[in-house]
Protein backbone atom coordinates (compact mmCIF):
# COMPACT_ATOMS: atom_id res chain seq x y z
CA UNK A 1 0.00 0.00 0.00
CA UNK A 2 1.39 3.39 -1.02
CA UNK A 3 0.81 6.22 1.43
CA UNK A 4 1.76 9.16 -0.76
CA UNK A 5 0.75 9.85 -4.34
CA UNK A 6 0.95 12.71 -6.77
CA UNK A 7 -1.80 12.51 -9.40
CA UNK A 8 -2.66 14.63 -12.44
CA UNK A 9 -6.40 15.06 -12.97
CA UNK A 10 -6.40 15.07 -16.76
CA UNK A 11 -9.34 16.66 -18.55
CA UNK A 12 -7.56 16.47 -21.96
CA UNK A 13 -8.31 20.10 -22.70
CA UNK A 14 -5.87 22.97 -23.19
CA UNK A 15 -4.71 23.56 -19.62
CA UNK A 16 -4.43 20.00 -18.34
CA UNK A 17 -2.76 18.87 -21.58
CA UNK A 18 -0.18 21.63 -21.28
CA UNK A 19 0.34 20.68 -17.64
CA UNK A 20 0.83 17.01 -18.55
CA UNK A 21 3.47 17.91 -21.12
CA UNK A 22 5.20 20.29 -18.71
CA UNK A 23 5.47 17.39 -16.27
CA UNK A 24 6.89 15.21 -19.03
CA UNK A 25 9.51 17.87 -19.82
CA UNK A 26 10.45 18.36 -16.16
CA UNK A 27 9.05 21.88 -15.87
CA UNK A 28 6.66 20.66 -13.17
CA UNK A 29 7.64 17.97 -10.60
CA UNK A 30 6.83 14.40 -11.68
CA UNK A 31 3.54 12.64 -10.89
CA UNK A 32 2.78 8.98 -10.26
CA UNK A 33 -0.01 8.96 -12.85
CA UNK A 34 -2.54 10.95 -14.82
CA UNK A 35 -6.24 10.04 -14.71
CA UNK A 36 -8.78 10.87 -17.43
CA UNK A 37 -12.46 10.35 -16.57
CA UNK A 38 -14.33 9.30 -19.72
CA UNK A 39 -18.07 9.94 -19.49
CA UNK A 40 -18.55 8.53 -23.02
CA UNK A 41 -19.79 11.85 -24.37
CA UNK A 42 -16.72 13.70 -25.65
CA UNK A 43 -16.36 14.59 -29.35
CA UNK A 44 -14.09 12.43 -31.50
CA UNK A 45 -11.51 15.22 -31.58
CA UNK A 46 -10.97 14.89 -27.83
CA UNK A 47 -10.51 11.12 -27.97
CA UNK A 48 -8.11 11.53 -30.89
CA UNK A 49 -6.20 14.17 -28.92
CA UNK A 50 -6.02 11.94 -25.84
CA UNK A 51 -4.59 9.13 -27.96
CA UNK A 52 -1.98 11.54 -29.33
CA UNK A 53 -1.18 12.88 -25.86
CA UNK A 54 -0.49 9.37 -24.62
CA UNK A 55 2.14 8.97 -27.34
CA UNK A 56 3.90 12.08 -26.03
CA UNK A 57 3.83 11.08 -22.36
CA UNK A 58 6.43 8.41 -21.59
CA UNK A 59 7.46 9.11 -18.00
CA UNK A 60 4.17 8.42 -16.21
CA UNK A 61 1.08 6.32 -16.99
CA UNK A 62 -2.26 7.82 -18.01
CA UNK A 63 -5.30 5.85 -16.90
CA UNK A 64 -8.75 6.20 -18.47
CA UNK A 65 -11.58 5.49 -16.04
CA UNK A 66 -15.35 5.31 -16.53
CA UNK A 67 -18.14 4.99 -14.00
CA UNK A 68 -21.11 4.78 -16.39
CA UNK A 69 -22.05 5.89 -19.90
CA UNK A 70 -23.55 9.35 -19.38
CA UNK A 71 -25.05 9.53 -22.87
CA UNK A 72 -26.85 6.20 -22.48
CA UNK A 73 -28.03 7.09 -18.98
CA UNK A 74 -29.59 10.30 -20.33
CA UNK A 75 -31.34 8.41 -23.12
CA UNK A 76 -32.58 5.82 -20.61
CA UNK A 77 -33.87 8.61 -18.36
CA UNK A 78 -35.81 10.05 -21.31
CA UNK A 79 -37.57 6.67 -21.55
CA UNK A 80 -38.46 6.77 -17.87
CA UNK A 81 -35.97 4.05 -16.93
CA UNK A 82 -34.27 6.34 -14.41
CA UNK A 83 -35.88 8.68 -11.91
CA UNK A 84 -34.09 11.82 -13.07
CA UNK A 85 -31.57 13.35 -15.44
CA UNK A 86 -28.09 14.10 -14.11
CA UNK A 87 -27.10 16.79 -16.63
CA UNK A 88 -28.08 20.47 -16.14
CA UNK A 89 -30.58 20.79 -18.99
CA UNK A 90 -32.63 23.94 -19.46
CA UNK A 91 -36.32 23.60 -18.67
CA UNK A 92 -39.47 25.48 -19.68
CA UNK A 93 -42.79 24.92 -17.92
CA UNK A 94 -45.44 23.92 -20.46
CA UNK A 95 -48.11 25.94 -18.60
CA UNK A 96 -46.36 29.05 -17.27
CA UNK A 97 -43.38 29.32 -19.60
CA UNK A 98 -41.05 29.69 -16.60
CA UNK A 99 -37.47 28.70 -17.38
CA UNK A 100 -35.17 26.93 -14.98
CA UNK A 101 -32.21 24.58 -15.05
CA UNK A 102 -31.83 21.06 -13.73
CA UNK A 103 -29.32 20.34 -11.00
CA UNK A 104 -25.84 19.55 -12.28
CA UNK A 105 -24.82 16.10 -11.05
CA UNK A 106 -22.86 14.74 -14.01
CA UNK A 107 -19.56 16.22 -12.85
CA UNK A 108 -19.54 14.66 -9.40
CA UNK A 109 -20.96 11.30 -10.48
CA UNK A 110 -19.29 10.68 -13.82
CA UNK A 111 -15.98 12.57 -13.44
CA UNK A 112 -14.98 13.03 -9.81
CA UNK A 113 -16.22 9.67 -8.48
CA UNK A 114 -14.28 7.44 -10.92
CA UNK A 115 -11.11 9.50 -10.42
CA UNK A 116 -11.35 9.05 -6.64
CA UNK A 117 -12.01 5.34 -7.07
CA UNK A 118 -8.86 5.04 -9.19
CA UNK A 119 -6.86 6.96 -6.60
CA UNK A 120 -8.02 4.53 -3.93
CA UNK A 121 -6.98 1.63 -6.17
CA UNK A 122 -3.53 3.16 -6.70
CA UNK A 123 -3.14 3.64 -2.96
CA UNK A 124 -3.97 -0.04 -2.57
CA UNK A 125 -7.34 0.28 -0.88
CA UNK A 126 -10.05 -2.28 -1.42
CA UNK A 127 -13.76 -1.37 -1.51
CA UNK A 128 -14.80 -0.11 1.91
CA UNK A 129 -11.26 -0.28 3.29
CA UNK A 130 -10.07 2.69 5.31
CA UNK A 131 -6.87 4.49 4.42
CA UNK A 132 -3.84 4.28 6.67
CA UNK A 133 -3.00 7.22 8.88
CA UNK A 134 -0.64 9.60 7.13
CA UNK A 135 -1.92 8.88 3.62
CA UNK A 136 -1.59 11.96 1.41
CA UNK A 137 -2.47 12.52 -2.23
CA UNK A 138 -1.60 15.64 -4.20
CA UNK A 139 -4.12 16.16 -7.01
CA UNK A 140 -2.75 18.41 -9.73
CA UNK A 141 -5.54 20.39 -11.39
CA UNK A 142 -5.36 21.93 -14.87
CA UNK A 143 -6.78 25.28 -13.84
CA UNK A 144 -5.07 28.46 -14.98
CA UNK A 145 -4.77 31.91 -13.43
CA UNK A 146 -7.73 33.29 -15.40
CA UNK A 147 -9.90 30.53 -13.88
CA UNK A 148 -8.86 31.16 -10.29
CA UNK A 149 -12.50 31.20 -9.16
CA UNK A 150 -12.62 27.47 -9.92
CA UNK A 151 -10.00 26.62 -7.30
CA UNK A 152 -11.43 24.42 -4.56
CA UNK A 153 -10.37 22.63 -1.41
CA UNK A 154 -10.86 18.91 -1.96
CA UNK A 155 -13.63 17.58 0.35
CA UNK A 156 -11.65 14.37 0.86
CA UNK A 157 -9.30 15.08 3.75
CA UNK A 158 -6.29 13.12 2.51
CA UNK A 159 -6.40 14.67 -0.99
CA UNK A 160 -4.95 18.13 -1.53
CA UNK A 161 -5.71 19.96 -4.75
CA UNK A 162 -2.68 21.78 -6.16
CA UNK A 163 -2.64 24.27 -9.03
CA UNK A 164 0.76 24.42 -10.80
CA UNK A 165 -0.51 26.70 -13.59
CA UNK A 166 -1.78 29.23 -11.06
CA UNK A 167 1.53 29.03 -9.21
CA UNK A 168 3.29 29.77 -12.51
CA UNK A 169 0.81 32.62 -13.14
CA UNK A 170 -0.12 31.03 -16.46
CA UNK A 171 -3.37 31.87 -18.22
CA UNK A 172 -5.10 29.77 -20.85
CA UNK A 173 -3.47 31.86 -23.57
CA UNK A 174 -0.07 31.21 -21.98
CA UNK A 175 -0.76 27.46 -22.13
CA UNK A 176 -1.58 27.77 -25.84
CA UNK A 177 1.63 29.76 -26.39
CA UNK A 178 3.62 27.12 -24.50
CA UNK A 179 2.12 24.34 -26.63
CA UNK A 180 2.97 26.22 -29.84
CA UNK A 181 6.49 27.14 -28.72
CA UNK A 182 7.20 23.51 -27.85
CA UNK A 183 5.96 22.18 -31.18
CA UNK A 184 2.64 20.73 -30.05
CA UNK A 185 -0.70 21.20 -31.88
CA UNK A 186 -3.59 23.05 -30.26
CA UNK A 187 -5.77 20.73 -28.16
CA UNK A 188 -9.55 20.73 -28.72
CA UNK A 189 -11.94 21.94 -26.05
CA UNK A 190 -12.90 19.15 -23.68
CA UNK A 191 -16.65 18.91 -23.05
CA UNK A 192 -19.50 16.56 -23.89
CA UNK A 193 -20.98 17.35 -27.30
CA UNK A 194 -24.41 17.66 -25.68
CA UNK A 195 -23.24 19.84 -22.78
CA UNK A 196 -25.79 22.65 -22.12
CA UNK A 197 -22.97 25.05 -21.24
CA UNK A 198 -21.77 25.45 -24.84
CA UNK A 199 -21.60 28.98 -26.19
CA UNK A 200 -23.06 29.93 -29.58
CA UNK A 201 -19.57 29.73 -31.06
CA UNK A 202 -19.07 26.22 -29.71
CA UNK A 203 -22.44 25.05 -31.03
CA UNK A 204 -21.40 26.37 -34.45
CA UNK A 205 -18.24 24.28 -34.30
CA UNK A 206 -20.15 21.15 -33.30
CA UNK A 207 -22.63 21.70 -36.12
CA UNK A 208 -19.79 21.45 -38.65
CA UNK A 209 -19.48 17.75 -37.83
CA UNK A 210 -22.55 16.12 -39.42
CA UNK A 211 -22.44 12.91 -37.35
CA UNK A 212 -21.99 14.70 -34.02
CA UNK A 213 -24.62 17.31 -34.87
CA UNK A 214 -27.15 14.58 -35.64
CA UNK A 215 -26.35 13.06 -32.24
CA UNK A 216 -26.96 16.43 -30.57
CA UNK A 217 -30.31 16.90 -32.33
CA UNK A 218 -31.38 13.36 -31.39
CA UNK A 219 -30.41 13.96 -27.76
CA UNK A 220 -32.29 17.27 -27.70
CA UNK A 221 -35.45 15.53 -28.96
CA UNK A 222 -35.04 12.56 -26.63
CA UNK A 223 -35.00 14.60 -23.42
CA UNK A 224 -38.46 15.96 -24.24
CA UNK A 225 -40.09 12.52 -24.46
CA UNK A 226 -43.31 12.23 -22.48
CA UNK A 227 -42.27 8.95 -20.88
CA UNK A 228 -40.23 10.85 -18.33
CA UNK A 229 -43.43 12.48 -17.00
CA UNK A 230 -44.23 9.14 -15.38
CA UNK A 231 -41.65 10.04 -12.76
CA UNK A 232 -43.48 12.79 -10.92
CA UNK A 233 -41.14 15.43 -9.53
CA UNK A 234 -40.90 19.21 -9.45
CA UNK A 235 -39.95 19.27 -13.15
CA UNK A 236 -42.74 16.93 -14.31
CA UNK A 237 -44.52 19.70 -16.23
CA UNK A 238 -41.36 21.08 -17.81
CA UNK A 239 -39.98 20.51 -21.30
CA UNK A 240 -36.23 20.01 -21.47
CA UNK A 241 -33.79 21.59 -23.93
CA UNK A 242 -30.04 21.65 -24.60
CA UNK A 243 -30.04 25.41 -25.26
CA UNK A 244 -31.11 28.26 -22.98
CA UNK A 245 -33.47 29.61 -25.68
CA UNK A 246 -35.67 26.61 -24.81
CA UNK A 247 -36.56 25.76 -28.39
CA UNK A 248 -35.48 22.68 -30.38
CA UNK A 249 -31.78 23.04 -31.05
CA UNK A 250 -32.13 22.48 -34.79
CA UNK A 251 -34.33 25.60 -34.95
CA UNK A 252 -31.67 27.93 -33.51
CA UNK A 253 -29.67 30.34 -35.65
CA UNK A 254 -26.24 30.10 -34.06
CA UNK A 255 -25.02 33.07 -36.06
CA UNK A 256 -27.18 35.39 -33.98
CA UNK A 257 -25.44 37.83 -31.66
CA UNK A 258 -26.25 36.21 -28.32
CA UNK A 259 -23.69 37.78 -26.02
CA UNK A 260 -25.91 37.51 -22.97
CA UNK A 261 -26.46 33.81 -23.53
CA UNK A 262 -22.76 33.24 -24.08
CA UNK A 263 -21.95 35.19 -20.91
CA UNK A 264 -24.45 33.34 -18.76
CA UNK A 265 -24.05 29.84 -20.07
CA UNK A 266 -20.77 29.63 -21.98
CA UNK A 267 -17.80 27.89 -20.38
CA UNK A 268 -14.51 29.06 -21.84
CA UNK A 269 -12.64 26.67 -19.57
CA UNK A 270 -12.31 22.92 -19.91
CA UNK A 271 -13.88 20.14 -17.89
CA UNK A 272 -10.60 19.41 -16.13
CA UNK A 273 -11.26 16.43 -13.86
CA UNK A 274 -13.15 18.35 -11.19
CA UNK A 275 -14.79 20.26 -14.02
CA UNK A 276 -15.29 23.51 -12.11
CA UNK A 277 -16.38 21.92 -8.81
N, C-alpha and C positions, 0 to 999 in steps of 0.2 A: 504494500500500500504506500502510495506516494503522498507525502504531507503538503508539499508545496508545488504549485503549478503556475505557469504563466501561459495564458491562452489568448489567442486573437479571435474576437467575435467578428467573423467575416461576412459582410453583407454582399460582397462582390460588386459594389458600386465604386464610384470614384475614390472616395476617401479611404475606405477600408482596403481597396486594392493597392492604392499608393502606400498605405501603411504596411501591408504585407510585403511589398517589394522593398521598402526601406529596411524592414527586418532582414530580408534576404541579403541585402547589400551591407548590413552591419551598421546602418545609420540609426537604428533603434535596437536596443538589446533583444537578444534571441528569445523566442517563445518555445514552449513544448509542442504546441499544435495550433492550427487554425480550425475553426468550426463554422461551417456554412449550414444554416437551417433552410432546407428546401420545402416550401409549402406546396409545391407542384402547381404554381401559378405564374411563374416568371416567364417573360418572353424568351424566345429562342436565342436572341442576342445575348442575354445574360448567361444562359447555360453554355453557349459557345465561348463567351469570355471566361467563365469559370474554368472550362477545360483548358483554355490557353494559359490562364494564370497558374494552373497546376503544373504546366510544363516549365514555367519560369521559377517556381519555388522548389528548391532542392534540399534546403537545409532543415525544413520542418514539415511534418505531415499536415495535410488539409483533409478534414473529415466532413462528409456531407451527411446530415442527419435529417430525418423526417418523422414527425409524430403521426400526422394523418394527411390525406389529400384534401386541401382546403377547397379546391374547385369542386370536387365531387361532393363534399359535405354540403356546400352551398346548393348544388343542384338537388341533392337529396332533401334538404330543408324546404326547397320550393315545392317538393312533392308531398310535404307533410310528414316525412320520415324522421325528422328531427324537430324538437320543440321550437328552436329559434335559430336565426342566422347569427353568425359570429363576426361578420364583416360590417363596417359602419355605413350601410347603405342609406341614401336619402329617402325620406318618406313623405307622402302627401295624403292627408286624410280625404277619403272619397266623399265625405259629407261637408266638411268645413273648409277644406283646401289648406289647412294648417300644415306647414312643413316642419319636419324634425329630422333627426338622424339617429340611427340605431347605435347602440353601445359598441364600441370597438373592443373586441375580444380576440381577434385573429393574431395580433402581435404576441400577446402573452401565451396563448395556447399553442400556436403553430410555430413560433420562432423562439421565444425565450425558454419554454418548457423543454423542448428537445435538446437545446444547447446545455441546459443545466443537467439534464439526464446524462449527456455525454461527458460532462465534466465529472460527475459522480463516478462514471465508469472508468475514466482515466485515473481518478484518485484510487480506485480499487474498491469502491463501495458497491455492495449488492443492494437489491431493492429493499427498502426499509431499514437498511443498516445505518447506524449513526457514524458520523465522522469522528476521527480521533482528535483529541484536544491538540491544538496548535496547528491544525490544518489551515492553510492559507492559499487562496487562488487569486492571482492578478488577472483581471479580464480587460484586455486592451480593446478599446472601443474606437471605431473609425468615425469620430466626430471632430469636426474642425472648429477653428476659432469663431467663424461666423455662425456656428450652430450651438454656441455655448449654452443656450437656454435648454438644450436637450441633455445636458449633463445631469446624471442622477447618481445617488448613492444606492448601491445594490441592496435590495431587501434581505438577501441571504448573507448572514453575518460573516461567514468565512470567505466570501467573495468580495474583492475590492475592485471597483471599476477604475481604470486608469485611462488617461486621454493624451497619448503622446503627441498628436497633432496640435492640440491646444497648448501643450507645453512648448512646442516648437513655434507657436504663434502662426500656424499655417491655416490659411483659408482654403475653401474648395478650389478657387482659382490657382492657388499656390500648388495644390496637389496635381492639378492638370498641367501646370508648368513643369513640375518635377517629372511627371510621366513623359512629357514631350522631350525634356532635356536629357532624359536617360534612355531615349529610344523606344519607349513603349507606346502603343496606340491608346486612344482615348477609350476608357471603359464606357459601357452603356449605363443608363440609369437603372438601378435595381428597384423594382416594384412589380407587384402582380399586374398583369395586363388589365384586369377588371377592378383595380383599386379605385375607389371613389374619390381619392385625393388627387387624381391627375388634374393638371391644369389644361386649359384649352390647347396650348402648344403641344403638350404631351399626348393628348387625344389625337391631334392631327398626325403626329408621328406614328401612333399605333394604327391609325386608319390606312397608312401607306402599305401595311402588310395585310393583304387580302385575307389570308387564313386566320390571322390573329384578330382582325376586325370582325370577321364572321363569328368568332368565338365570343367576342365582347357583346355583339348584338344578341346572340343566343342567350348569353347569361343575363343580359338586361331584361329580355322577355321572360325568362324562366323565373326570376324573382318576383314577378307579378302574378304568378299562377294562383288560382283561387284555392287550390288544395291546402295552402298554408293557413287559410282562414280557419281550418278545423282546429288549429291550436289557438285557443282563445287567450289573448294577452292584450296588453295596452296598445299594441300596434295592429290589432286584428282588422281594423277598418282602414288601414293605410295601404296605399300602393307603394311599391318600392322601385327605386331607380338608381342607376349608377352615376347620374349627373345631377348636380344641385338645381338644375332648371326643372327637374321633375317632369320630364317628358321623355318618350322613348329616345334612346341615344342615337338611333339612326335618323331622327328628325332634327337633330341639332346642327346648326351651321357653326362649325368650329373656327371659321374665319372671322366671326364676330369679335368686336372689341369687348371682352368681358373681364376687364381688369379687376372688378370687385370680386367676381367669382374666383379668379386666379389667386387673388390675395387671401380670400377666406379659406379656400379649399385646396390650393396648390401646395405641393410639398417639393421644394427645390432640393431637399436633402435626400439621402438614400435610406432604405430600410436596413440599417446597419446592425444586424443582430438584435439589439434591444428595440430598434426601429422607433426611436423617439420616446420610449418609455423609461 
